[in-house]
Structures are given as C-alpha cells and as structure tokens.
C-alpha cells in the first residue's frame, strides 16, 4: 500500500467526540466484527482529554514525535515506536501545536479472536493487555525489529478490512494472533497480575457516580466535599484516590472536561464566548480564557475563528 493512500484523520475530530463524561472512549466499530485500523495525525491546538477504553490498542508512530501520558507517567514517542495499551487505563497522546505526529492504531475487542469462552485457550493471546500493572512499559522502541514486524501485520489487517467474507475474517484473525503472539513473547517477563488490573477497574467503578454528576451538572459548581461524598470517601482521601486512579487531580480533570465542552460549543454554537463560559461552569470569563489558552493553546475567539475558517475550506 502506498503512503499517500493512507486515510489520515485529525486526532481531535476523531477521538474527542467519542469520549464520555467518565473519560470512556467509544469507538465506532463494526458491531459484527469489532476491529479497525485508524490513521491519525496528532497536531494543532485542539485538546484531547485523558481517556480509557474497553477495547485493546496497538499504536505505531509512523512519523514525527509526540508524547504519551499514561495516568501520571509520560513516555516520549519517536517514529518507529510502538505503544501497547490495555483496557481501562487512562491515557492520551500529547503534542505541541506546531509539531505533527502520524499514528497508525490497531483497535479491537477481544471477542474477535475468542471462541465464545472468555477463559478459553485464546485468552493467552490477550495476556499482554489484561495484565498491565502500574509499572508496565507501554512503549517498545522503534530500534527493535519487533516494532516493524508488528506494523507490517497491522497493515495486513487493514488490507483485509472491512472483512465482508469468511476468508477476510480468517485472514484478520490469523494476522492478529501472530501479532499478539509476538507481543506476548516480548512482554513475558514483565506482565503484572490480573488481580492488579481488576483492582484498578474497581477503583474506576467507585468514581462512576461522580462521573454521572459531572456529565449532568458540569455547568454548576461542584465542591470537592460533594464529590467525595458521592464516592463514599473523605475529601482528603478522595483527592488522593482520584489522582491515583485518573492520573490527574480532580480540579484539573473537571476543568479539562469543561473546556472540551466549550470547544464543542464554540465550533457548533453561535452563543457569545461570555455565555459559553457561564454554561460550562466558569464564573469568570477571564479565568475561562486563561484555562482555555492553557489547554487548547489559543484564545476561545481564535479557536472559533480558526474552526470556522477550516469549515469553509472543507
């Protein structure tokens, strides 16, 4: 496949709209065969929140440089590097406004290779994703042959999609199993335990009542003590628990969620910036502008102007 034929998409438009209030990314899979390969350009000022997902992801850095945040850990990424991301782990790709990285991402649900029994033999192929503890090294250097081998298999999967025939599906499953076996061999000595992963999943579940309130009332003032009460914790314990689970403080998470909502409004709504500032929960328009610049890399007015200019050109 030639390079210029890759269907590149902008990361913000492709990723951010699928992220829910509790930071879960919903991927537009074919429900009958949930596997896809995405070609994404990470650049520009648009802000993508920390997010987690239930599917499994293998991402190859096709070109450029960027940075991966996994909870409160940061990994520099260069062309050729490979990222392996399991489910229920908060992460995102960070980038500078004027530096572009091209990312090729294989995303799939485990049932693609499972035979219907979640505890069957196929489960071994998924161990690399299911046993990622807080010390897991998510990045495989591009200097290793493994990175290039996995990328070639990702492209093989892409060539078979959409898998409309039984032969296409068989090919996809075969390439995927070879890819997973290569990763399993690489990470065999570094995998954590399923107990650690289950514990992290329970921690996220404990925050779910709070996420529901944020989704419904992000435009209102939310006190730390009220957030803590929803999770059955003291305020001090809640602040530590939230940062440990989400990789960022509660106030930072809430601000990022509100700014993401404001970006959507600026792009699709003709309300004034002052009105949008109030609607997303900022009492001060100047503070809203300060937070917007910090997270989006430009003022709300510039963001709206650029988005509309891009819309006219598209």
C-alpha positions as CSV (number, residue, x, y, z in Angstrom):
1,X,0.0,0.0,0.0
2,X,1.4,3.4,-0.9
3,X,1.8,6.0,1.7
4,X,-0.3,8.7,0.1
5,X,-3.3,6.4,0.2
6,X,-3.5,6.1,4.0
7,X,-6.8,7.7,5.1
8,X,-5.4,10.2,7.7
9,X,-7.7,11.8,10.2
10,X,-7.2,14.6,12.7
11,X,-6.8,13.3,16.2
12,X,-9.2,15.8,17.9
13,X,-12.1,15.3,15.5
14,X,-11.6,11.5,15.5
15,X,-11.0,10.9,19.2
16,X,-12.6,13.6,21.4
17,X,-16.2,13.3,20.2
18,X,-16.2,9.7,21.3
19,X,-15.1,10.4,24.9
20,X,-17.9,10.3,27.6
21,X,-18.1,12.2,30.9
22,X,-16.2,9.5,32.8
23,X,-13.5,9.5,30.2
24,X,-14.5,6.3,28.3
25,X,-13.8,6.4,24.6
26,X,-16.5,4.8,22.4
27,X,-15.0,3.5,19.2
28,X,-17.2,3.3,16.0
29,X,-16.6,-0.4,15.4
30,X,-18.5,-2.7,13.1
31,X,-20.5,-4.4,15.7
32,X,-20.4,-7.7,13.9
33,X,-16.6,-7.7,13.7
34,X,-15.1,-5.1,16.2
35,X,-11.6,-4.5,14.8
36,X,-10.3,-1.4,12.9
37,X,-7.1,0.4,11.9
38,X,-7.1,4.2,12.2
39,X,-4.6,6.6,10.6
40,X,-4.4,9.7,12.8
41,X,-2.5,13.0,12.6
42,X,-1.7,14.4,16.1
43,X,-1.2,18.1,15.8
44,X,-2.6,21.5,16.3
45,X,-4.0,23.2,19.4
46,X,-7.1,21.1,19.9
47,X,-7.2,19.4,23.3
48,X,-8.0,15.7,23.8
49,X,-8.8,14.6,27.3
50,X,-7.4,11.7,29.2
51,X,-9.5,8.7,28.3
52,X,-9.7,5.0,28.7
53,X,-11.5,2.3,26.6
54,X,-12.7,-1.2,26.8
55,X,-11.1,-2.3,23.6
56,X,-7.4,-3.1,23.1
57,X,-5.0,-0.9,21.2
58,X,-1.6,-1.2,19.5
59,X,-0.3,2.1,18.1
60,X,2.6,2.6,15.7
61,X,4.3,6.0,15.4
62,X,4.5,6.3,11.6
63,X,6.2,9.7,11.7
64,X,7.2,12.7,13.8
65,X,7.5,13.0,17.5
66,X,5.0,13.2,20.3
67,X,4.4,12.1,23.9
68,X,2.2,9.5,25.6
69,X,0.7,10.2,29.0
70,X,-0.5,7.1,30.9
71,X,-2.1,8.2,34.2
72,X,0.7,10.3,35.7
73,X,3.5,8.7,33.7
74,X,5.0,10.2,30.5
75,X,6.7,8.4,27.6
76,X,8.4,10.2,24.7
77,X,7.5,8.8,21.3
78,X,9.5,8.8,18.1
79,X,8.9,7.5,14.6
80,X,9.0,3.7,14.7
81,X,8.0,3.3,18.4
82,X,5.1,1.0,19.3
83,X,2.5,1.6,22.0
84,X,0.6,-1.3,23.6
85,X,-2.5,-0.1,25.6
86,X,-4.8,-2.4,27.6
87,X,-8.4,-1.7,28.7
88,X,-9.4,0.7,31.5
89,X,-6.2,2.6,31.6
90,X,-6.4,6.4,31.4
91,X,-4.1,7.8,28.8
92,X,-3.7,10.2,25.9
93,X,-1.3,11.4,23.3
94,X,0.2,14.9,23.9
95,X,1.7,17.0,21.2
96,X,2.9,20.6,20.6
97,X,0.7,22.8,18.5
98,X,3.3,23.2,15.7
99,X,4.6,19.6,15.7
100,X,2.8,16.8,13.9
101,X,3.0,13.1,14.5
102,X,1.4,10.4,12.4
103,X,0.0,7.4,14.3
104,X,-1.4,4.1,12.9
105,X,-3.6,2.5,15.5
106,X,-5.0,-1.0,15.6
107,X,-8.1,-1.2,17.8
108,X,-10.1,-4.4,18.6
109,X,-12.3,-6.1,21.1
110,X,-11.1,-9.4,22.4
111,X,-14.1,-11.3,21.0
112,X,-12.5,-11.0,17.6
113,X,-10.3,-14.0,18.5
114,X,-12.2,-15.5,21.4
115,X,-14.3,-18.6,20.5
116,X,-17.1,-17.7,22.9
117,X,-15.3,-18.8,26.1
118,X,-13.6,-15.8,27.9
119,X,-11.5,-18.3,29.8
120,X,-10.5,-20.4,26.8
121,X,-7.2,-21.0,25.1
122,X,-7.4,-17.8,23.2
123,X,-7.2,-15.9,26.5
124,X,-3.4,-16.4,26.5
125,X,-3.1,-14.3,23.4
126,X,-4.6,-11.4,25.3
127,X,-2.4,-11.6,28.4
128,X,-0.2,-8.6,27.3
129,X,-3.3,-6.4,27.5
130,X,-5.1,-7.9,30.5
131,X,-2.1,-7.9,32.9
132,X,-0.7,-4.3,32.6
133,X,0.0,-3.0,36.0
134,X,1.2,0.5,37.0
135,X,4.8,-0.4,36.1
136,X,4.1,-1.8,32.6
137,X,6.3,-0.4,29.9
138,X,3.8,0.6,27.3
139,X,6.3,1.7,24.6
140,X,8.5,-0.6,22.5
141,X,11.4,1.2,20.9
142,X,11.4,1.6,17.2
143,X,15.0,0.4,17.2
144,X,13.7,-3.1,17.9
145,X,12.8,-5.4,14.9
146,X,9.5,-6.2,16.8
147,X,8.1,-2.8,16.2
148,X,8.5,-3.0,12.4
149,X,7.1,-6.6,12.4
150,X,4.0,-5.6,14.3
151,X,3.5,-2.6,12.0
152,X,3.6,-4.8,8.9
153,X,0.9,-7.1,10.5
154,X,-1.3,-4.0,11.3
155,X,-1.2,-3.1,7.6
156,X,-2.0,-6.7,6.7
157,X,-5.1,-6.4,8.9
158,X,-6.0,-3.1,7.3
159,X,-5.9,-4.6,3.8
160,X,-8.5,-7.2,4.8
161,X,-10.9,-4.6,6.2
162,X,-13.9,-4.3,6.1
163,X,-13.9,-8.1,6.5
164,X,-17.0,-8.9,4.5
165,X,-16.2,-12.5,3.7
166,X,-15.3,-15.6,5.8
167,X,-11.9,-15.6,4.2
168,X,-11.3,-11.9,5.1
169,X,-12.2,-12.6,8.7
170,X,-10.0,-15.7,8.8
171,X,-7.1,-13.6,7.5
172,X,-7.7,-10.9,10.0
173,X,-7.8,-13.3,12.9
174,X,-4.6,-15.0,11.7
175,X,-2.6,-11.8,11.4
176,X,-3.9,-10.6,14.7
177,X,-3.0,-13.8,16.5
178,X,0.6,-13.7,15.1
179,X,0.8,-10.0,16.2
180,X,-0.4,-10.9,19.7
181,X,2.0,-13.8,20.0
182,X,4.9,-11.5,19.2
183,X,3.8,-9.1,21.9
184,X,3.3,-11.9,24.4
185,X,6.8,-13.2,23.8
186,X,8.3,-9.7,24.2
187,X,6.4,-9.0,27.5
188,X,6.5,-12.5,29.0
189,X,8.8,-11.4,31.9
190,X,7.1,-8.1,32.6
191,X,3.4,-8.8,32.9
192,X,1.6,-7.9,36.1
193,X,-1.3,-9.9,37.6
194,X,-5.0,-10.0,36.7
195,X,-5.7,-9.1,40.4
196,X,-3.9,-5.7,39.9
197,X,-6.0,-5.0,36.8
198,X,-9.2,-6.0,38.5
199,X,-8.4,-3.7,41.4
200,X,-7.9,-0.7,39.0
201,X,-11.2,-1.5,37.4
202,X,-13.0,-1.4,40.7
203,X,-11.3,1.9,41.6
204,X,-12.8,3.4,38.4
205,X,-16.2,1.9,39.2
206,X,-16.1,3.7,42.5
207,X,-15.9,7.0,40.7
208,X,-18.8,6.3,38.4
209,X,-21.5,8.2,40.4
210,X,-19.3,11.2,40.3
211,X,-18.8,11.0,36.5
212,X,-22.6,10.8,36.1
213,X,-23.0,14.0,38.1
214,X,-20.2,15.8,36.1
215,X,-21.9,14.8,32.9
216,X,-25.3,16.2,34.1
217,X,-24.0,19.3,36.1
218,X,-20.7,20.3,34.6
219,X,-22.1,23.9,34.3
220,X,-22.7,24.1,38.0
221,X,-20.3,24.5,40.9
222,X,-19.1,21.1,42.2
223,X,-17.5,21.1,45.6
224,X,-14.8,18.6,46.5
225,X,-16.7,17.5,49.6
226,X,-19.7,16.7,47.5
227,X,-17.6,14.8,45.0
228,X,-16.0,12.9,47.9
229,X,-19.4,12.1,49.4
230,X,-20.6,10.6,46.1
231,X,-17.7,8.2,46.3
232,X,-18.0,7.4,50.0
233,X,-14.7,9.0,50.9
234,X,-13.4,11.8,53.0
235,X,-12.3,14.9,51.0
236,X,-8.5,14.3,51.6
237,X,-8.8,10.6,50.8
238,X,-10.9,11.4,47.7
239,X,-8.3,13.8,46.3
240,X,-5.5,11.2,46.7
241,X,-7.7,8.4,45.3
242,X,-8.9,10.4,42.3
243,X,-5.3,11.4,41.3
244,X,-4.0,7.9,41.7
245,X,-6.9,6.5,39.7
246,X,-7.2,9.1,37.0
247,X,-3.6,10.3,36.7
248,X,-4.6,14.0,37.4
249,X,-6.2,16.0,40.2
250,X,-9.9,16.3,40.4
251,X,-10.0,20.0,39.6
252,X,-7.8,19.5,36.6
253,X,-10.0,16.8,35.3
254,X,-13.1,18.9,35.8
255,X,-11.6,21.9,34.0
256,X,-10.5,19.7,31.1
257,X,-14.0,18.3,30.8
258,X,-15.5,21.8,30.8
259,X,-13.0,23.2,28.2
260,X,-13.8,20.2,26.0
261,X,-17.5,21.1,26.2
262,X,-16.6,24.7,25.4
263,X,-14.7,23.7,22.3
264,X,-17.7,21.8,21.0
265,X,-19.9,24.8,21.7
266,X,-17.5,27.2,20.0
267,X,-17.5,25.1,16.9
268,X,-21.2,24.5,16.6
269,X,-23.0,27.2,18.6
270,X,-23.4,30.9,17.9
271,X,-23.7,31.9,21.6
272,X,-21.2,34.5,22.8
273,X,-18.0,33.5,24.5
274,X,-19.3,35.0,27.7
275,X,-22.4,32.9,27.5
276,X,-20.4,29.7,26.8
277,X,-18.1,30.5,29.7
278,X,-21.1,30.5,32.0
279,X,-22.7,27.5,30.5
280,X,-19.7,25.3,31.1
281,X,-19.3,26.4,34.7
282,X,-16.8,29.3,34.8
283,X,-17.9,32.3,36.8
284,X,-15.2,34.5,35.4
285,X,-14.7,34.9,31.7
286,X,-11.1,35.9,32.2
287,X,-10.4,32.7,34.1
288,X,-12.2,30.8,31.4
289,X,-10.0,32.4,28.8
290,X,-6.9,31.6,30.8
291,X,-7.8,27.9,31.2
292,X,-8.8,27.7,27.5
293,X,-5.4,29.0,26.4
294,X,-3.6,26.6,28.7
295,X,-5.5,23.6,27.4
296,X,-6.2,24.5,23.8
297,X,-3.2,26.6,23.0
298,X,-5.2,29.7,21.9
299,X,-7.9,32.0,23.0
300,X,-11.6,31.0,22.6
301,X,-12.1,33.7,20.0
302,X,-9.1,32.5,17.9
303,X,-10.3,28.9,18.3
304,X,-13.8,29.8,16.9
305,X,-12.3,31.8,14.0
306,X,-9.9,29.0,13.0
307,X,-12.6,26.3,13.2
308,X,-14.9,28.3,11.1
309,X,-12.2,29.1,8.6
310,X,-11.4,25.4,8.4
311,X,-15.1,24.6,7.9
312,X,-15.3,27.0,5.0
313,X,-12.3,25.3,3.3
314,X,-13.6,21.8,3.8
